[in-house]
Amino acid sequence: MDRYELRRLDYSLSEDHKAIQEAYRQFFKAYCPIETVRAAEESGLDKSVWERLCSMGATTMALPESVGGDGATVVDLTLVAEEIGRALAPVPWIDHVCAARLLARLGGLDSDVVAGKHLAGFDPQHDAVTGRRLIPTGSIADQIVVRDGQDIVRLTFGTRPVKVDNIGKLPMAWVDPAAADTHTVIASGAEALAEYQRALDEWRVLTAAALVGLVEQTMTIACEFAKNRYTLGVPISTLQAISHPLANIAITVEGGRNLSRRAAWFLDNEPDERPELAPSAFVFMAEEASKAATMCVHVQGGLGVSAEAAASAYLLRARGWALAGGDPGASAKYIAEIVAARESGVGK
């Protein structure tokens, strides 16, 4: 992909990008069927899938070559995130790579995190600066990176916090920095907080991409059902009440995908030029994923809401993953603040 294609609104992928996408799509097809997803719901993690994913290079690819990584761009990472969402993969890859990339920028990264042997957690809430907070990977992370006032700190716990039940089936837990066994300040001040903000934006973009993959697969499930379910002698897919909403979902998928890739490109190349794009991608998919997944369940009627139906698993995660970073409304408010500041000329 030419360096400036996404700036010019060209969302086509290079052959290398297509190869990355296909490799991870085949990986999750082989190692993460819906049965594996269901089996991991209690803990929120399938260790076998995680170890295989790490051995494939999914954690090292996200890091700069200076720390032993492969130097992938955020655009590259959106392709992996999309396949994670498509498979509902019970792995903390997004949180881990965002935390690892932050640690690399702040000089606090160790080799076990690079390789994925130690899970790094991350607090993606926009307004959580101090005190106790819900962390999406809090019950499984070996170390957790959070903001604590003006400091960026690494927390470790001798006994991991207890998992909190949640509709996204994430390994979520309440984490209190004051209760950690170790509380290591990695960096402090405005520059450190700015790096944390970048990590938040990367998390938003990758989560948006994961929700794109999730919605597209949910739509595929609904479309296959609609083509094979008949009423009055015709497939229900021929009825406008079914086909039109599914077409709207396809538009949502493409819109979310394009916005995520565009936001990723700006994070890679011109991070200060369009800071509203990353939270915009997240807010858009956080709002649309739940509505789209709900419609896909409705297409299947009673079957769709049954506990064993794949569509119900996608619906729960469409709602739960969007809340992993707290209220999406906080990100929407942040977008408004960015735009208002730009329009008023603040910071020029």
Secondary structure in CASP SS format (residue, H / E / C, confidence):
PFRMAT SS
TARGET T0000
AUTHOR 0000-0000-0000
METHOD secondary structure of the structure
MODEL  1
M C 1.00
D C 1.00
R C 1.00
Y C 1.00
E C 1.00
L C 1.00
R C 1.00
R C 1.00
L C 1.00
D C 1.00
Y C 1.00
S C 1.00
L C 1.00
S C 1.00
E H 1.00
D H 1.00
H H 1.00
K H 1.00
A H 1.00
I H 1.00
Q H 1.00
E H 1.00
A H 1.00
Y H 1.00
R H 1.00
Q H 1.00
F H 1.00
F H 1.00
K H 1.00
A H 1.00
Y H 1.00
C C 1.00
P C 1.00
I H 1.00
E H 1.00
T H 1.00
V H 1.00
R H 1.00
A H 1.00
A C 1.00
E C 1.00
E C 1.00
S C 1.00
G C 1.00
L C 1.00
D C 1.00
K H 1.00
S H 1.00
V H 1.00
W H 1.00
E H 1.00
R H 1.00
L H 1.00
C H 1.00
S H 1.00
M C 1.00
G C 1.00
A C 1.00
T C 1.00
T H 1.00
M H 1.00
A H 1.00
L C 1.00
P C 1.00
E H 1.00
S H 1.00
V H 1.00
G C 1.00
G C 1.00
D C 1.00
G C 1.00
A C 1.00
T C 1.00
V H 1.00
V H 1.00
D H 1.00
L H 1.00
T H 1.00
L H 1.00
V H 1.00
A H 1.00
E H 1.00
E H 1.00
I H 1.00
G H 1.00
R H 1.00
A H 1.00
L C 1.00
A C 1.00
P C 1.00
V C 1.00
P C 1.00
W H 1.00
I H 1.00
D H 1.00
H H 1.00
V H 1.00
C H 1.00
A H 1.00
A H 1.00
R H 1.00
L H 1.00
L H 1.00
A H 1.00
R H 1.00
L H 1.00
G C 1.00
G C 1.00
L C 1.00
D C 1.00
S H 1.00
D H 1.00
V H 1.00
V H 1.00
A H 1.00
G C 1.00
K C 1.00
H C 1.00
L C 1.00
A E 1.00
G E 1.00
F E 1.00
D C 1.00
P C 1.00
Q C 1.00
H C 1.00
D C 1.00
A C 1.00
V C 1.00
T C 1.00
G C 1.00
R C 1.00
R E 1.00
L E 1.00
I E 1.00
P C 1.00
T C 1.00
G C 1.00
S C 1.00
I C 1.00
A C 1.00
D C 1.00
Q E 1.00
I E 1.00
V E 1.00
V E 1.00
R E 1.00
D E 1.00
G C 1.00
Q C 1.00
D E 1.00
I E 1.00
V E 1.00
R E 1.00
L E 1.00
T E 1.00
F C 1.00
G C 1.00
T C 1.00
R C 1.00
P C 1.00
V C 1.00
K E 1.00
V C 1.00
D C 1.00
N C 1.00
I C 1.00
G C 1.00
K C 1.00
L C 1.00
P C 1.00
M C 1.00
A E 1.00
W E 1.00
V E 1.00
D C 1.00
P H 1.00
A H 1.00
A H 1.00
A C 1.00
D C 1.00
T E 1.00
H E 1.00
T E 1.00
V E 1.00
I E 1.00
A E 1.00
S E 1.00
G C 1.00
A H 1.00
E H 1.00
A H 1.00
L H 1.00
A H 1.00
E H 1.00
Y H 1.00
Q H 1.00
R H 1.00
A H 1.00
L H 1.00
D H 1.00
E H 1.00
W H 1.00
R H 1.00
V H 1.00
L H 1.00
T H 1.00
A H 1.00
A H 1.00
A H 1.00
L H 1.00
V H 1.00
G H 1.00
L H 1.00
V H 1.00
E H 1.00
Q H 1.00
T H 1.00
M H 1.00
T H 1.00
I H 1.00
A H 1.00
C H 1.00
E H 1.00
F H 1.00
A H 1.00
K H 1.00
N H 1.00
R C 1.00
Y E 1.00
T E 1.00
L C 1.00
G C 1.00
V E 1.00
P E 1.00
I H 1.00
S H 1.00
T H 1.00
L C 1.00
Q H 1.00
A H 1.00
I H 1.00
S H 1.00
H H 1.00
P H 1.00
L H 1.00
A H 1.00
N H 1.00
I H 1.00
A H 1.00
I H 1.00
T H 1.00
V H 1.00
E H 1.00
G H 1.00
G H 1.00
R H 1.00
N H 1.00
L H 1.00
S H 1.00
R H 1.00
R H 1.00
A H 1.00
A H 1.00
W H 1.00
F H 1.00
L H 1.00
D H 1.00
N H 1.00
E C 1.00
P C 1.00
D C 1.00
E C 1.00
R C 1.00
P C 1.00
E C 1.00
L H 1.00
A H 1.00
P H 1.00
S H 1.00
A H 1.00
F H 1.00
V H 1.00
F H 1.00
M H 1.00
A H 1.00
E H 1.00
E H 1.00
A H 1.00
S H 1.00
K H 1.00
A H 1.00
A H 1.00
T H 1.00
M H 1.00
C H 1.00
V H 1.00
H H 1.00
V H 1.00
Q C 1.00
G C 1.00
G H 1.00
L H 1.00
G H 1.00
V H 1.00
S C 1.00
A C 1.00
E C 1.00
A C 1.00
A H 1.00
A H 1.00
S H 1.00
A H 1.00
Y H 1.00
L H 1.00
L H 1.00
R H 1.00
A H 1.00
R H 1.00
G H 1.00
W H 1.00
A H 1.00
L C 1.00
A C 1.00
G C 1.00
G C 1.00
D C 1.00
P H 1.00
G H 1.00
A H 1.00
S H 1.00
A H 1.00
K H 1.00
Y H 1.00
I H 1.00
A H 1.00
E H 1.00
I H 1.00
V H 1.00
A H 1.00
A H 1.00
R H 1.00
E H 1.00
S H 1.00
G C 1.00
V C 1.00
G C 1.00
K C 1.00
END
